[in-house]
Structure formats: C-alpha cells, structure tokens
C-alpha cells in the first residue's frame, strides 16, 4: 500500500467543515407546565425537570381520576340492579333509578335487542332500556353472552 502525504489525504477525505448547530434564537417557546421561558434544545418542552415531573404527574392523576369515576359509577349501577333482582323487580322508571344514583351512561355492554329495544349490561346483569324505563332486568347465565 502506498503512503499518502497530507495533501493527498485532504483530497481523499475532504476538508473539515464547521458544524452549524441549530439554536433557539428565532423563536422563544414556553414551558408546558409553568409558562416560563424554555432554553436549550429546539424540541425541549419544559424549563426544568421539576416542571416536567409536575406536568406528567398531573396527567396521570387526571387519567386515574377518570378511571376511578368510571369504576365507581359501574359499581353503583351494579349494586342498584342487584337490589332490583333481589327484590324481584324487573321494571322501573328511569327517573326513579337516576334519583337513587343510577347512571344510565355507564354500562359494560350494549346491543340492539329484540323488538327494537336496546339491551344493556352491567357485568352479568342485563336489561332493556327505553326512553322512560328499564325492564326485563335479569342475570345472565354463566355461559351466555
């Protein structure tokens, strides 16, 4: 192999170029948590690690609160429907159910039933719902879907 002098190496590999770093001079962004100025990388969203942690903790808390609200409403609906089954009540006006804490929007299943009624389920309890009442409240068999 032949040895190359410095002039030939420069010709082979090209000259070193000065690196141009992108800076955040043209536009100033604000922190998503506190609204303060963000300095540093162009894709940075928070002014400090504490703001980043507060932001993500707040998002997680909101998601956890939504899940808790949903689980609580489903549990309350199930208790009410189970009480109806225990008292052998198969039909009840919807306003009366809402008054005792039933939330008709929280269900675990929905489908079009027979005779154009909508069939809803809350875990293993099924019922039909019209605009004014729920009826045919029943517990499903273990193998039935």
C-alpha positions in Angstrom: 0.0 0.0 0.0 1.3 3.4 -0.9 1.6 6.1 1.7 -0.2 9.3 1.1 1.0 12.7 2.0 -1.1 15.1 3.9 -2.2 16.9 0.7 -3.5 13.7 -0.8 -5.3 12.7 2.5 -7.2 16.1 2.4 -8.2 15.5 -1.1 -9.5 12.0 -0.4 -11.5 12.7 2.7 -12.5 16.3 2.1 -11.8 19.3 4.3 -13.3 19.6 7.8 -16.4 21.7 7.8 -17.5 23.8 10.7 -20.6 22.3 12.4 -23.6 24.5 12.4 -25.8 23.9 15.5 -29.4 24.9 15.5 -30.3 27.3 18.2 -33.5 28.6 19.6 -32.8 32.3 18.7 -35.6 33.0 16.3 -38.5 31.8 18.5 -38.9 31.5 22.2 -41.1 28.7 23.5 -42.8 28.5 26.9 -42.9 25.7 29.4 -46.0 23.5 29.2 -46.4 23.5 33.0 -45.4 26.9 34.3 -45.3 29.1 31.2 -41.7 30.1 31.8 -39.1 30.5 29.0 -37.5 27.3 27.8 -33.8 27.4 26.8 -31.7 24.7 25.3 -32.6 22.2 22.6 -35.2 23.1 20.0 -37.5 20.2 20.9 -37.5 20.9 24.6 -40.9 21.5 26.2 -40.2 22.1 29.9 -37.9 24.7 31.6 -36.8 22.2 34.4 -37.1 18.6 35.4 -39.5 19.5 38.2 -41.9 21.1 35.8 -41.7 18.0 33.6 -42.5 15.8 36.6 -45.4 18.0 37.7 -46.9 18.0 34.2 -46.7 14.2 33.8 -47.9 13.6 37.4 -50.9 15.9 36.8 -51.8 14.0 33.5 -51.6 10.6 35.3 -53.7 11.9 38.2 -56.4 13.1 35.7 -56.4 9.7 34.0 -56.6 7.9 37.3 -59.5 10.1 38.5 -61.4 9.3 35.3 -60.9 5.5 35.8 -61.9 5.8 39.4 -65.1 7.7 38.5 -66.0 5.1 35.9 -65.4 2.2 38.2 -67.4 3.9 41.0 -70.3 4.5 38.7 -70.3 1.0 37.3 -70.2 -0.4 40.9 -73.1 1.8 42.0 -75.2 0.7 38.9 -74.4 -2.9 39.6 -75.5 -2.6 43.3 -78.8 -0.9 42.2 -79.5 -3.6 39.6 -78.6 -6.3 42.0 -81.0 -4.9 44.6 -83.8 -4.8 41.9 -83.1 -8.5 41.3 -83.1 -9.3 45.0 -86.5 -7.6 45.4 -87.7 -9.4 42.2 -88.4 -6.1 40.4 -88.0 -6.5 36.7 -89.1 -3.0 35.6 -88.6 0.5 37.0 -89.0 4.1 35.6 -85.6 5.6 34.6 -86.1 8.9 36.6 -86.6 6.9 39.8 -83.4 5.0 39.2 -81.5 8.2 38.4 -82.8 9.7 41.7 -81.3 6.8 43.7 -77.9 7.1 42.0 -78.2 5.0 38.8 -76.1 6.5 35.9 -77.6 5.2 32.6 -74.5 6.2 30.6 -72.2 3.8 32.4 -72.6 0.3 31.1 -70.3 -2.6 30.2 -72.2 -3.8 27.2 -74.8 -2.6 24.6 -76.6 -4.1 21.7 -79.9 -3.9 19.8 -82.3 -6.3 21.3 -85.5 -7.8 20.2 -88.4 -5.6 19.1 -86.1 -2.6 18.5 -85.3 -2.2 22.2 -81.7 -1.5 23.3 -80.2 -4.1 25.5 -77.6 -3.0 28.0 -75.5 -4.9 30.5 -73.7 -4.1 33.7 -71.3 -7.0 34.1 -73.5 -10.1 34.4 -76.9 -8.3 34.7 -78.8 -7.4 31.5 -81.7 -5.2 31.0 -83.7 -3.4 28.2 -83.9 0.4 28.3 -86.4 2.6 26.7 -86.5 6.4 26.9 -88.6 6.2 30.1 -87.8 3.0 31.9 -85.7 -0.1 32.2 -87.3 -3.5 32.1 -86.6 -7.2 31.9 -83.8 -7.0 34.4 -82.1 -10.4 34.6 -78.9 -12.1 35.5 -77.2 -13.8 32.5 -76.3 -17.5 32.7 -72.6 -18.1 33.1 -72.2 -19.4 29.5 -74.5 -16.9 27.8 -73.1 -13.8 26.1 
